[in-house]
Amino acid sequence: MRKTITALAMSSALVAGSAQADTPGQGTFTLFLTDLFSSPLGGPGMMGGGFSSPTYNAGFFVTDDIMPYGSLSLSSGDDTAVLLRAGSRFYAVPGDVGPLRTFADGELLYFSNGNDAIGLAGNFGMEYHVSRHFSVSGRVGVSLVDPDVGDTVFNVGDASAAVNFYF
């Protein structure tokens, strides 16, 4: 049901948007949801069990092309799991204000589900601005996670989609 509601909301926003959308810039606050249809950190391969909970993100544009952000994901399946991320997004073409923008981001992360893990991630993505206050984006990347128990995990091809709201 959550997937259906999310898909309907995204398609409605795309239909309502303009073809030449303004993009957010310096001083803009953003809230975005990632991991809507997948679990963070590659799912079951991560520390004996991933979780399928959306990740809530908040960011602020310090310049027109740089947006630091923080993320939180919580799940309470068999075990309570917490994922915290701190990162920064860099739009690839400085000054590009078209509706389709590319970006790269880097993240530090902390994961806990009874065992702790720390890691680094890097991503490349594209974002389509439907309007100045709404966009959809996708990204793909790599992560290196070192758990307290077990072997270091290196994920290649981590992918996620996001809906972004700007204020």
N, C-alpha and C positions, 0 to 999 in steps of 0.2 A: 504494500500500500504506500509506503514511504517513497519508493522508487517512482510510482505512478504520479503522486502529488508533485514530486520534484521535477519530473519530466514535463508535466503540464505547466508548472510555474515557469520553467525555463523557456518552453516554446511560446508561451503567452508573452513573455518579455521580449523575445526575439521578434515576434510579429509587431509588437507595439513600438519597437525601437526605430531610430532613424538610420539611414545608410551612412551618413557622415556625422558620427557621434563625436562629441568633444571628449577628450580624455582627462582624467583627474591629474592634478599637479601638486606642486609644493603647498603644504598646509592642509591637504586632504586626508581625512581619517577613513580607514577602510575596515570592513568586516567581511570575511569570506569563509565559506565552508568547503572543506576538501574531504577526500576519502568517503564520498557519498555512497559509492557502490562497491568499494573494496576496503580491505582492512589495511591500516597503516603498517609500514615496515614489512611488507611482503607476506603478511598473513601467517599461516600455520608454521612456516619455516622459522619464524623468529621466536627464539627462546621457548620452544615447546608449545606455542599457541599464540596466535595473534588474536585480534578482536575486530569486530565489524561495527565500529562506532564512528560517526563523523568527527572530523577534527575542526574545532572552532578557532579561527585566527583573527587577530586584530593587528593592524599596521597603521603607519603614519608616513606620508611622503615628506621627507626632509628636503628634497629637491624635486624637480619635475620628473627625474628618472631614477631616484633611489628611495626604496621603501623598506625600512626595518619593520619586522613583525615578530609576534609571539604566538604560539599555538598551544592548545590543550585538547586532549582526547581522553575520555574516561569510558570505561566499560566495566560492568559487573556481571560477567558470565559466571563461569566456575570459580574464577579468582578475579578480584578487583585489579584492573590494569590501568596505568596512567602513562600517557605519553606527553612530554613537554618538549617544545621546539623553540629555538630562538634563531632567527635568520634575517637575511636582508635580500631583497629583490632588486636587481639592476636591469633596467630596460636597455636592451642591446643597442638601439640606435638613439643616442641622446638627441632630444629635441623632436623626435618623431611624435606627431600628434594625430596620426591617422587612426581609424577604428581598429586596425589589426596591428598589434605590437608584439615583438618578441622580447623575451627576458631570460635572464639566468639568475638563479638564487643559490645561496649556500646556507646551510643550517647546522647548528649544534643541537643534539637531541639527548634526552634522558628518558629511559623507558623502565617501568617497574611493574612486575606482576608477581611479586614475592621475591624475585631475583631482580637485581638492578643491572642496567646496561647504559653505556654512554656511546655516542657516535657522532659521525659527521656525514652530511649528505650534500650533494650538488645536483642541480636540476637545470634543464633547459625547457622553455615552454613558449606558448603563444596565447595571447589574450585578445578576445574580440569585444570591443566596447559597443554595446547596443545603445547606450546613452551615457551621459556624464555620470550617472549614478548607478549603473548596472553593467556588468560584463560577465562573460563566461570564459574559462581558460582551461588549458590542459598542459601538463608537463611530464617529462620523463627524465630519469636521472639514475644516479648511483648512490649507495650508502654503505658505510663501513661502521659496523656496530660491534662493540666489545662488551659481552656480558660478564658478570661476576662468575657465573657457572657455565662451563662449556666453551666451545670454540668461537673465535671471532667470525662474524657473518658479513660477507661482502655481497650485496645485492646489486645486480646490473639490470637496468630496464624498469626500475620502479616507476609506475605511472599513476597519475591521479588527475581528476577533473575537479573544477571548482566553480562555484557561483560567487560573484564578488559584488559587494554593495559599497558605494562611496558616499561620504557625507562631508 
